[in-house]
Amino acid sequence: MKAQITSLFLAAVLLLGSHQALAADALPNLTASVAVTVRNLGPNAEVTFDISLQNAGNANCSKPLYVDLWSQYSCACNVNPLKCAGVGSSDFTWEFKTPAVELKAGTTTKLSFKRTMAFQAIPYRYLLSIDSYPEGGTCVEGKKLDNLVCGDYKVEGSGAAPDLVVSDCQVVPKPENPTVLLVSATVSNQGTAATPTATGVDIFLEEAPVGTCLEHQGSFGLGYAEVPAGLAAGDSMQIQDEISDLPAGTYTPTLLVNSFHEVSETLLDNNCCDGGGAFEFDPPENWFAPDLIVKSFEARLQANKLVFEGTIKNIGHQEVTTDMPHKLCIFKDWPDKPAYCETPDPEKDEGWILEFNEGLDIDAEVPFSLSGGKITNGLHNFWARADCDCQIPEVEEKNNDFREDLLVDLPGPDLVISLFTATKEADGQSYQVHYL
């Protein structure tokens, strides 16, 4: 009797387990097939996308879902449109709301979409995304691997089409601000028709280049220059953009026109320009800083005394504030140019030092003047140096000098003893001493 009860219990457990397995396996499975038909209409073509949407699972989809179609998909087929940079919105969206009678288990729904497209030799790519929004979808399926249906198709014909080419690309530091890279290039339309819509040139600067130029299609660059609609066949235009906040390093430039295929072209292989290969970029560290120079400096005699006059100018990219005191040094008769950050010692008659505590705006000037002491006849040299003790970080630290030479010939007698002979007697002996 006990053995019979045990057998019945085991049979019940097995039956319950099989029912649970059947319940767990009852899931929808959405998939589709796409047929593309191209019909020549003269200057363009009519492209029809016939879609068969099927629920191949064994359960209904009971929540709202969306099916999206991109007729010109710019990424690889295995890239979800939510991950495809710059893909934009789909050409058409079909919305299915509850009750989803069209998506019952084992049923097929027919969908269709038409659009006019330009002829081009390069294949277009379509992508159908089933249960596409939000990411991951709302219909819980047995598998999601077949929810992206993708393929290439050609729209060939005798119609005219543009062909964009980017050339003469150049990447150089901006002269007035070498922390910024200036990118320029020529975009020409070598096709047989004007560009119907606007597009642009994406600028890539990479320390480690990723793949070939055309593998950047569908990606955003660090910079972008627009190419407007209406660029006629045979015409060209110059594009320019600036790249800032780029750290020092070795970069390989790549310029790609029509990266997202806004314009249907006859050829894509000529859409790239390499910018001349890799280059070193080493921007100045203190570019956004003041830069003090001695703009003018004069040394002259006034009442037989030295007088110095001149101006200091801030040619940098930041003002000198009142909490940035600085000094002007005037070096007297130094045999060589004073060393960097060196200052004279006035007590040793090496020169003079003036102190400044006022602010100085960008491109502003401040005058200075100084009366020196006595000077002897002859040729003298004077170095005037702004920020001589290097207290202010500057854009350029070694453009702070101004040299002035002064020939001094004071009026009046100028007696010089060149030879003096005297006789000295001592201990009954005499001898001569010559003083030169």
C-alpha positions, 0 to 999 in steps of 0.5 A: 500500500505504501509503495502504491502511494509513493508511486502515485506521488511521484507521478503527480510530481512528474506531471506537475513538472511537465506542465510547468515546463510547458508553461515556461516554454510558452513564449512569443518569438517575433521575426520577419522577412523583407523583400525590396523592389526597385522601380525606375522612375527616370531621375530617381527610383521608387523603392518598396519594402514588403515586410512579413512580420511573424510571431513564430512562438507559441504565445501572444504578444500582450503589450504594445510594441513598435517595429521600425524601418531604416531604409539607409542604415549607416551601421553594421547589421549587428549594431542595434539602432539605439547604439548606432551613432547618428542614425537618426529617426527611422523612416517609418514606425508601425505601432501595435497596441493591445489587444495585439490580435495581429501578433498572435502566436503562429500568425503573420502580418503584412507591412509595406513602405515606399520611398523615392531614392536616388540612383547610386552604384554603392548599395544601400542598407536597410534595417528592420528592428522588431519590438525596438523601443524601449531598449530590450523591447516590451514583448518577452520572447523566447529569443531576441537574436532575430529581431534585427533584419538587415540587408543591402540593396542596389538602386541602379539606373541612368539618373544623375547623382552627386559625388562628393570628394574631400581633398587638400585637407590640412591640420595646423595650429592656429597662428593666433592661438596654438592651443587650437588646431585649425582644420581646412579642406576642399569639398568638391562635387565630381558627380552629375547632379547638385547635392539635394540635401545638406551634409558635412565633413566629420573630422577625426583626430586619433592617437591610435587610428581605428580601422580605415577611413570608411570604417568611420562611417556613421560616427561623429568626429571631434569636429564638423564642417557643414556642406550645404545643399545645392553644391552644383556638379563641378563646383567646390567649396572650402570648409574649416573648423577648429579643434580645441582642448586637445592634449599634447600627443601624436595624432592621425587626422581623418576627414570624411565627407557624408559620413551618415549618407545624407546625400546619395552618391555614385561613389563613396571610396573618394570621401576620405582625406588623411590630412598628411599623416600623423603629426605631433601636437605640443601646445604651449602650457601657459598660453592663457597667461599674461605676456609682458614685453618692453615695447619701447626703451630709451636711454639718454643724458639729461643735465649730464645725468642718465634718464630712462623712459619706456613702456611695458605692454601685455601681449598675452591672453590674460590680464595682469591683476593687482595681486600679481606684482612684477618688476622691471630691471635695467642692467648697466654695462653687462658684458653678456645678456643677463641670464634668465630670471637674473636681477641686478644689484643696485648697490654694486652699480649693476643697474636699477629695479622698478616695481609695479603693483597695478593691473595691466589688461590684455594689449594695455601699456604702462609707461616707466621712467627712471633717473640714474646716477652719474655716468662716465664718457664712453659707450655703455649698454643697457638691458631693460627686462620686464618681469625680470625676477620671473614672478608671473607665468607668461606665454613666452618667458624669453621675449622680455628684453630690450637693449639700448646702447648710449655713447656718452661724451660729456662737455668740458675738459677731458684730461687723461694722464697717459704717462707720468714720470717722477724721481724718487730719492732714498738712501742717497740713491735716486730712481725713476717711477713711471705711472701709466 
